[in-house]
Amino acid sequence: MIVRTNLDSYIQTAIHGSEIYYQYLREHQRGLIENKVERIQQSGKYVVLTLRSALKFPDTAQIRIQNQIHTIEQIKPIEYNEKTNELTVRPLEPFRRELICAAAHDVTVISDLRFLVKRIENWYRSYGSKIHLPVKTDKAVPMPSFSTRKKPSLEQEKAIHGALSYPFSYIWGAPGTGKTQFVLAHCILAYAQAGKPVWITAPTNNAVEQMLYGVLPVLEGAGVQREKVLRMGVPSQRFRSQYPEICEDAVTAREYARIDDEILQLKSQMADNQEQQERLACYRELIEFESAQIRWEAEMPSLLQQITAVQEKYQALQNDCLELRGRRFLAEADREQLQKHETQSRAEAIRLTKQAEYYGNSWRKWFCKGKREKALQLLQQEMRQLDQLREAIHRINMDLVGYTQKEVEIRQQQTDCGQQFTEKWKEIQRWTSYWNPLMKAASQLHINKFTAGVADLRGQTQLARKLLEERRPKYLGCETLSEETLRATRSSLEQRYADAQARKSQIEAAESTIPIQDRLVLAATVDTCLHRLPPDKANRPAHIFLDEAGYCAMIKGTALLAYDCPVTFLGDHMQLPPVCEMPDSKIELPESSDVCLWAQSALYAEDAFSQHPEQIVQTYIQHWPARFDQMIRLDLTHTYRFGEELASVLAQFVYPRDFHGDSQHSTDIYCLYAPKVKQTGKKRTSQTECAAIAAYVCTHPEEQIGIITPYKNQREAIRKALPSMAGREENILTVHGSQGREWDTVLLSVVDTQDKWFTDSNRLESNGKKLINTAVSRAKRKLILVCDAAYWEKQSSQLIGHLLSIAAHCAI
């Protein structure tokens, strides 16, 4: 018997949860991001596509022209300009002409992120067994040297020392506490000064670059050359222009990522092709079933009428036989009585004959003449009676012979009926052979138990029709599938897959020339690290640092524990958790509960070793806090961004009581009054807030403004209300979408009043407290709450209500 440990069960849960999540994304068309094209320009071999909105994932781009999707291999993305939303591609020749000739409104750039889920599933299948709790640290790494201009605070120094001393640690810090630009940067510096390689990673590209913006100046200030740092993956244009020497060879990196994504997409397409072939086979079986059902339903009335007529004739003949049998029984009884009388009559006649002879001999005939005449008279009467009896017996015998002959004839007719019945029965079996339950009902038709058999046959026929109608919708669209086309597509996909694998091998050989081993700092997203750097001795770092750990999924964060080195998480667990496309109501169901590993934060990674999967699910569903039993938590409680007043509110509602701000720094809080009116648009929108935001943006063109809201509908309403910001939609986001972004001025469109959901800081299931806290931290200088202030000022138990209590009125 195999006994599974908690970790073994966790690995299986991670694999199964990824399978379920991938299937959910496919079935619900999630994980697909579409970007409309506004303009198509040709530039030599290149084609430049101007997009209507920002392209978040250029590495996974595909192009759809009307209903035809062209893969990344066909379009070959070259670069993406974040400022102008221009995607440059170098498409293959047949597709290039098609793209150039297409109307812009028929072209859409799409990104399919589902392959990232499949990639994590494959990682756990290959390397999940390597995961273990970090247990050792590198004693050869001393505390870093600090600049004389800026010394760490005691808690910052304690956090740095803890990260270098403990094998598994978590540095918590709210915005402005220095966890990235000071604590993380000096931890990296300590390893760089000791000549030890480290990884710095984060859930998103933006977060990776924000880390580097904080770390690189510290390394450069200490004399560490830029070339010792490698930014893996595709950097933003801004970062590449500022730090070109630390970025990977763009061509090699893009080609490798493109081929790898192509392989994953080909695998997915081959799986889809296989699924389509199986669906087509099932559909054809359904069509055959339907055709057989239609033929049977058409033939059934006639066949049942014919076999019923035969059965009724057989039954009538059976009744005739019974009648004849009755007549024969009666005739035989009559004959038996007559034969008794005949015997008696014959005996009497013999007696009378002897008596007549006696009185007719010698002298008696003269003296007994009277007696002799009387004997003769009686004999004559007896003889007549005997003749009558014998004639009656003869008639009965003749009748019996007739009965026998008639019964033989009827039996022969019955045999003929039985043969006719068998022929019809076999014919019905042939017609019903397309479905076993129906054929079984047909096989049980019996000439002597006919009525019940026919009723069962009719019932099974109706059931077959019902099943057919229930199954038909499952195969909508299959009528357009072609087995020949699917086979040809499969063959083409397999050939392209083999070609892609060959090209990947060539790229991998070329990529080995990139001096990863010479780099002291590797920076990339968690997905890139896990995919590009498998957990083996060749890629083992001295330490891994994961920033924005609260926003990283547990399934990814736990995977970082497979590299046999100390691991430090950094972040703020009081901000938003990872984004999972599957809703909690679905995750709570037993059949999909394993997907919680995609929704739960990486800060719960230690639960993989100490908790059963069922406990991990309950921890997520019940919103229980992280344990921090094995992971040492180090707190940074002093923020240099928030003033004392704002920090006091956050300490009351969000952070520990010892959280405090800085009297010399502050984030100003204002309120734009937007009274709630009767809603006329979509749910979770506020037109008055849209109008107030539009007025503010128009009157403050010099400010760097970000506009965020808890709700997608309101985000779209704001974008429509601000045509002047067309092309800059990346500055109008949901709070979830704003993770990792910062602006000088942030306008938070609250939307809600009494029907609050994401804005309710007392509601655990909506993460309202974390959402509002995240929104506050997006603002570097000014936070403007756009809401129905008259309502929210009365909400003393709500975080927004307390923020309004320290907010000043904002004049537009």
N, C-alpha and C positions, 0 to 999 in steps of 0.2 A: 504493500500500500504506500503510495506517494503522499507525503505530508508536505503541503505547501506552506512556506513562510509568508509573512505579510508582504515581503518584497516580491516574491513569486506571484502572489495574487495581484499585487499592484501592476506588475508588468503585463499580465494577462488582461487586466482591466484597461490598461492604457491601449493595448492593441485592439481589444473589442470596442472600447469607447471611440477610438479613431475610425473603426469600420462603420459604426452606427452613425457617427457624426458626418462622415463622408457621404454615406447613403442619404442622410437627411438633407444635406446641402444639395445633392443632386436632385432629389425628389421635389424639393421646395424651391429650386432655382435660386439658391442662396450662394454667396461667395462669388457672384458674378458682378463686375463693375463695368458699366457702359459709359463711354465718353463720345458724344456726338462730334462730328467733324464739321468745321465751318468753312475751311478752305483747303484746297489741294494745290501744291505748287511743285513743279518739276525743277530739279537743279542737277543737271547732268544725269549720273546714274542714280541719284538720290531723289526721294520724294519727301517733301515736308508737309506734314499734316498739322494744321492749326486746329486745336481742340476747343470746344466750348467751355470745358471745365478742366480742373487740374487732374493730371494722370498720376495716381498714387503709386502704381506698380508698373513702371515701364518694362521691367524685366519679364513680365508675364503677358505682354501685349499680344493680342491677335486682332485681325481686321475682318470685319464682316461687311460684305457688300451685298445689300439687300438680304437675302437669306443664306448666302454662301459664306462660310467661315474659312479664312486663310490662316494657316498656322504661323507660329513664330519663325519656323524654318523658311517659309515662303516670303515673309515680309521683312525679316532681318532688321530689327530696330538698331539704330546706331547711337543716337543720343536724344536726350529730352531736355528742353529748355524750360525750367520751372517758371520763369518770369513771363514768357510769351506763350506758354502752353503749346509749344511746337515739338512734335515728335518727328524725328528724321529717320527714315527707313531706306534700306537698299533692297527692294523686292526683286525676286527672280523675274527673269525676262517676260514669261507669259503673263504673270500676274501684274507686272509693272505697267504694261499697256492697259490692262483692265482697270487698274487703280487710277491711272491718269485720265482715262476716258469717263470714269464714273462721276456722277453728280455728288457733290459734297453731302447732301442730305440723305443719300443712300449709303453712306459710309459711316461705320461705327467702330471705334477702337474698344475692345473688350479685354478685361483681365479676369482670368479664372484662377482664383486662389485655392480652389479645392485640392490642387495637387500638393499644397503645403501640408494639408492634413494627411494625405497619403504618404508623404515623405516622412512625417513623424511616425506613422504606423510602421513603415519599413525600418526606420531607425530602431524602434523598440524590438522588432523581430530579430534584428542583427546584433544589437549591442545592449539591449535591456539588461542582460545578465551581468554587465559590468558595473551597474549602478551600486554604490555603497556609500555609507556615511563617511565623510572625510574624518580621518582620525589622526593625521600628522600635519605638522607645520615645518617650515624651513627655518631652523634655528640660525642659519647663517645670514638671515636678512635683518639687519639692525634698523632702528628708527631712522628716518631720513633726516637730512640736514634741512633746517628751516631758514628762510630768508630773514635777514636782520630787520627788514622793513615790516614784516608781518608775521607775528608769532601766533601759534594756535591757541585757542582757549583751552581750558583744562578738559572740558568734555570732548573737544575736537581731538586733542592729543590722546585722550583715553580711547577714543574711537579708532584712531590710527593704530595705536599700540594693540588694541583688541583684535583688529583685523589681521595684524601681523602675527599675533600670538595664538589665536584660536583657529582650529581647522575648519569650523563652520560657524559663520557669524552673520549677523544682520545689523546694518547701521540704519537706524531710523532717523529721519530728519524731515521736518516740514520745509517748504520753500524758503530759501534765504538762510538756512542754518549752516551752509558751507559743506554739505556732504559730498557734492561733486567737485566743485572748484577748489576745495581745500583738502578735505579728508581723502576722497578718492585720488585726487591728483598726487598727494604726498605718499599714499600707499604705493601708487604706481612708481613714483620717484624712488622709493626705498628699494624696490625690486630692480629698477633700472640701474641704480647706483651699485647694486650687488651683482649686476650682470645676469639676472634671472629673468626669463621670458614670462610674460603674463598675458592673459586675455582680458579685454574689457568688452562687455557685450550688453545688449539691451533689446527690448522687444521690437523696436521700430528703427528704421534708418534715421529718422529725425532725432531720436533719443541717443543713438550712437554718436551722431555728429555733435549734439549738445555736450556729451561727455568729452569728446575730443576738444571742443572749443574751451572747455574748462581745464583739461589736463595738459594740452600741448604748451600753453604759455609757461606753466610751472616746469615742465621738462626742459624747455628751451632756456628758461632762466637759470636752470642748474647745469646747463652745458650739455644736455643730451641732444644729439643730432636728430633732426627730423627723420632722416633715413632709417632710424632705429624703430620707427613706428610704421605699421602697415594698416591702411584702411581697406579691408576686404569688402568686396561687393561693389555696387554701383553708387558712387557718391553723388550728392547734389551738385549742380553747376556752381553754386556759391562756394561750397566746400572745396571743390576741385580747383577753382580759380585761386583760392587762398592757400591751399596746401597740396599742390599738384604732386610733389615728390613722395608723399606718403600713400598715394592711391595706387592700386594695382594697375597693371597694364590694361587700359580700358578695353582694347580690342580682344585680348586673351580672356579677360574676365567675362566680357559680354558673350563671347563665343561659347565659352564653357557653360555659363549659366543658360544660354539659349539652347545648347544641345541637350543639357541635362533636363531642362524643362520640356524640351521636345520629346525626350525619351519617356518622361512621366506622362506627357499628354498622349503619346503613342500607346503607352500601356493602357491608359484610360480609354482611348479610342478602340483599342483591340478588345478590351473588356466590354465596351459598349457594343462593338460589332458582334462579339460572342453572344451577348444578351439579346441583340436583335435577331441573330440566327435562331436562338432558342425560342424567342417570342414568335418568330415566323413559323417555326416548326409547330409550336402550340397553336398558332393561328390556323395553320393548314389543317391540323387535327380538328380544330373547332369547325372549320368550313366543311370538312368531311362529315363531321358529326351532324352539322346543320343540314347538309344535303341529304344524308341518310334519314334524319328526322323528318324532313319535308316529304321525302319519298314514302316513308312509313305512314306519316299522317295522311298522305293522299291515298295510299293503298288500304289502310286499316279499315275504313268503313265497309269497303267491298269485301275484303277478306273475312272480316268478322261476320258480315251478313251471310257469306257463303258457308263458312264453317258452322255458323249457328243453324242454317237451314239443314246442313248435314246432321248436326247433333240432334235437331228436333225430329228429323226423319228416323234417325237411329232410335230415339226415345219412343217414337210412335210404333216402330217395329217391335221394340222391346215390350211395349204394352200389348201388341197383337199376340206375341208369343205367350205372354202371361194369360191372355184370354183363352187361347187355344189349350194351354196347359190346364186351365180350369175346366174347360169343356171335356177334355180327355179324362180328367179326374172323375167328373160326374158320370161320363159314359162308362168308364171302367167300373164305377160303383154300381151303376144300373145293370151292367153286364153280369157282374158278380151275383146280384140278386136274381136275375133271370136264369143264370146258370144253376143256381140253387133250385129254383122252381122247375127248371128243365129236368134236373136230376130226380126231383120228387115226382114230376109228371111222368117221366120215363119209367120210373119204378112202379108207379101205379098202373101204367099201361101194360107193363110186363105182367103184373099181378092179374090184371083183368084178362089179359090174353090167356094166361094159364087157366084162369077160372072158366073162360069160355071153352077152352079145349077140354077141360075136365067135364063140363056139363054136356059136351057134344060127343062123347065117346059111349059106345054100347048102349046099354039099357037106359043110361041117364038122359040121352037126348030125347027119350020119349017121356020119361017121368019127370024130368027137370027142365022141360022146355021153357017154362016161364023164367026160371033162373038164368038159363042160358041167354035168352033174349035180353034180359036186363043187363047181363054182363056185357053182351055185345054193344048194347046202347051206351053203357058207361064207358066202354073201351073206345067207341067212336068219339064220344065227347072228349075223352082224355087225349086221344090222338090229335084231334083238332087243336086242343090247348097246347099240346107238345109242339105241333107244327107252328102255332103262333109264337110260342116261346123261341123256337129255333129261328124263326124268321126275324124276330126282334133282336136276338143275339147276332144274327147275320148282319142286320142293318147297323147295329152298334159297331160290329167289327169293321164294316165298311166305313162307318164314320171315323173310327179310330185310325184306319189307314189314311183317310183323307186328312185327318188332323196331323198325322205324322208327316205326310207329304207337304202339307201347308207349312208346318213348322220348319221343315227342312228348307223350304223356299224362303221363308222369312229369315231364317238364320243366315242363309246365303246373302240375302239382301243386307242383313246387318253387317256381315263380313265386308260386303262391298262398301257400305257406309263407313265402316271402320277404316278401310283403306283410303277412302276419300277424306275422312277426317285426318288421318295421318299425313296425307299429302298436303292438306291445307295447313296442318300444324307445322310441318317441316318448312313450308313456304313462309309462314309467319316467323319461324325461327330465323330463316335467312334474312328476312326484312329487318328483324330486330337485333341482329348480331353485332351492330355497331356499338351497343352499350350493354355491358354485362348484366346490370340489374333488370333491364328490359328483356334481355334474352332469357334470363332465369325465370322471369314471370311467364314468358311465352312457353318455356319448357315445362312449366307446371300446369299447363292447360290439359285437362283430362275430360274425356267424353262423358264420364259419369259425375264429374265435379266441375261442371262447365261454367256455371254462373259466377261463382266466386273467382275462378281463374280469369274470366273476362274482366271482371271488376278490377282485379289486381293489375292486369295488363293495361287497362285504361289509366289507372292511377300512376303507373310507372311511366306511361307515355306523357302524361301531364307534368310529372316531375322532371322528365328529360327536357321538356320545353322550358320549364322554369329555370333549370340550371343553365340552359343555353342563353336565355335572356340575361341572367345574372353575369355570365362570363363574357358576353359580347363586349361590354364597355371597356374591359381590360385590354382589348386588342385593337382599340381605335388607332387608325393610322397604319396598321399592318398591311392593309390592302395595297399600299404603295410600295411595299418592300419587295425586293427581287432576290431570290436565292443566288442567282448567277452574279448579280451586282455585289451582294454581300460577300460572296466568296472572292470575287475579284478585288474588292476593297480590302478584305482580310489579307490576301496575298500581297497587295501593295503596301499595307501597313507593316506587315512582317518584313518586307524588303527594306522599307524606310527605317524600321527599328534596327535592323542589322547594320544598315549604313550609318545610322546615328551612333550606334555603339562603337563602330570602327572609328568614326570621327572623334568621338569622346576619348577613345584610347589615345589618339594622336594628340588631342588637346591636353590630356593628362600628362603625356610625356613632355609636351612643351611647357606645361605649367610647373613641372618639377624644377625648372630653371629659376623660378621666382624664389629669391633667397628668404624663405619664411624663417629658416633656422637662424638667420642673421638678424632678425627683427626682435627687439625686446618687448614690443607691445603690438599685439594683434587686436584690431577693433573691428567688430562686425555685429550684425544682428544675431540673435540666438539661432534662428533658422539657418543662417549662413554658416555659423560655427558648426552646428550639428551635421550639416550636410557636407561641408567641405573638409572638415577635420574630424575624422572618425577617432574614437577613443583608443588609440594605440600608443606605444612608446614613442613613435616618431613625432607625434603631435602633442605630447604631454606638456602642459604649461606648469610653471611653478605655482601659479595662483590664478583663479578665475574670479572676476568681479562682474556681477550682474546689476546694472543700474535699472531704475524703474521696475524693480522686482515685483511690486504689488500689481503692476499692469501686465506682467508676464504670466502666461498660463502655467499651472502646476505641472502639466505633462511635459512642458519644455524646460522649466526651471529644474525639475528633478533630473532630467537627462544630463545636466551639467555636472552631476555628481558621479559620472562614469569615468572621469578623467584622472582619478587617483591623485588629487591635489587639493589644497585648501580652497574653499569657496566662500566668497563674501557677497551677500545680497545687500543692495542699497535701495532705499525708496521710502515711500510714505504709505503705510497700509491704511491710512484714513482717507486716501483718494480712491478713485474708481478702480474696480477690479478689471480683469481681462474682458474683452468683448467676445461673447459667444453667440452665434446666430441662433442656436436652439434656445427657446424660452425655458425659464425655470419650471413652468407647469409641465413641460414635456420631460425635462430632466428628472422630475420627481417620480415619473413612471418607472417601474422596475425594469422594463425592457430597454430603456434608454438612460438609466441612471449613471452608467459608466462614462457618459459624456461630461459629467461634472468635472473631470480632470481638465477639460478645456475651458471651463468657466471659473474654476477655483484658482486662486492666486498662487504663485510660486512660493510665497511665504509659508505655505503649508507643506513644503516638500518633505519635511521630516516625518509626516504622517505616513509616507510610503513604507516606512520601516516599523512603525509602532501601531498602526491602525489597520483593521480589516477594511476591504473596499466598502462594506456596508457602513462602517463608521465614518469613512471619508465622505460618503454621500450625505450622511446625516449632518456632519459638520458643515457641509456646504448649504444644505437645505435650511438648517436651523440658524445659519449665520453665526456660528460659534467662533470666537476669536482664535487666532493661531496660538499654538502651545508654547513654542520657543523653549522646549525641554532640551533638545540636542543642539539647536541653533542659538548661539549666544547673542542676545540682543543688546545693542549699544545705542543709547539715545542721545540725540542732539536737540536740546530743548530751547536754545536761544536762537531766534530768527533775527536776522539783520535787515529783513525786508519789511516786516510788519511793525507798526508802532505798538506801544503798550496797550492802547485801547482796543485795537483789532485783535491783538494776541490774547487779550483777556477774554474776549468773546469766544475765540476759538478754543481757549483752554476750558471754558465752561461747557462748550457743546461738543468739541471734537477731540482735542488733545488732552494729555495729562495736565493736572493742575499746575505743575511746575513749568509748563510751557510759557515763555515770556518773550516780549518783543524788545525793540531797541528805541530808546527815546530820541535818537538822532536820525532814525529812518522811519518812514511810514509809507503805507499804501493808502492814498486818499480814497474815501468811499463817498459816493454821491447817489442821489436818487432822482430818476426821471419819472414824474407822475404820469401814469397811463391808466385811468380808471377802467374797470371792467365794464363792458357793454354786452348787450345780448349778442350771442355768437351767431353769425350768419355764414361763415365759411366752414372750412374743415375743422374737425375736432382738434383740440390742443393748438389753437391759433389765437392771436390777439391782434386785431387790426390797429387798435390804439397804440399798442407797443411798437408795431411796425412804423406807424407815422412818427412817433416820438424819436425812434432810432434814425429814421430818414432825415428828420429835421436836424438832429445832432451832427450826423455825418456831414451834412451840407454846410454847417456853420463851423466845423472844425477840420478843414482839409489838411492842416499841417500835422495833425496827430497820427501816430501809428496805431490804428484801431483794429481790434478784433471783436467780432460780434458772435456771441455764443448763446445757446438756448438749450434747454433739456430735450426739446421735441423736434423731430424731423419735419413735421408739417409747418411748424413756426419757422424753421430754418428756410424752407422753400418760400414761405410767405414774405420773409424779410428780403430774400434775394430778388423777388419780384418787385418789392417796394423800393429797391435800390438799384435801378438800372445803371447808375453811375459806377457801380462796382462790378459790372460785367467783366469777366475775365479774371477777377480776383475773388472768386467764390471760396478760395481756400481760407479767406479771412471771415467767412460767415459759416459757422460750424455748429454742430451739436456739442454739448459739453464732452460727450464721449469722444467725438472726433477731434477735440482740441487737446487731447492728452499729448504732452511733450511740447506744446506750443506756448509761446508767451508773446504778449504785446504790451506796449506802454499803457494803452488804455483799453479796457475791456468793458463792453456793454453786455450785461447779462439780461436777456429777455426771459422773465419768469413765467409768463403766460397764466399760471394757475391762480386760483383763489380757493374756494371751498372744495373744489374737486381735485385738489393737488395730488400728485403722484411722485414724480421725481424730485419735486421741491419740498416734499414732506420729510423733514429731518428726523421725525419720530418713527418713520416707517422702515423697518429693517429690510423688508423684501424688495423695496425699490432702491435701496442704497442712497436714499435722499441726502443723508448727512454727508456721505462721501462725495456725492455729485456737487453739492453746493460748495464744499471745501475745495474741490478740484477747480471749480469756476473761480473762486477767490484767488487761488494761486496762479491763475493764468495772467493776472494783471501785475505788471512790474511797478507801475506808478499810480494808476487811477482805475478804480472799479466803480462802474455805474450800474446800479440796480434799476432796471426798467420794469415797473410793476404797478399794480393797484395798491399804492402806498396806504390808502385809507384802510384797506383790509389787512395788509401785512403788519402794519404798526401795532395792531391789536393782538397779534399772534406771539404772545410773550414766551411760549414754550418752543417756538420755532427758531432755527438758526437765522433764517432770513429776517424774521421779526427783530432779533437782536442786532443784526447788521444794520437794519434801518435806524435803530436807536442811536447809532453813532454816525449815521450818514448825514451829509449836508444836502440841501436841495440844489439840484443842478439846473441852472438856467440855460436854455437852448440859445 
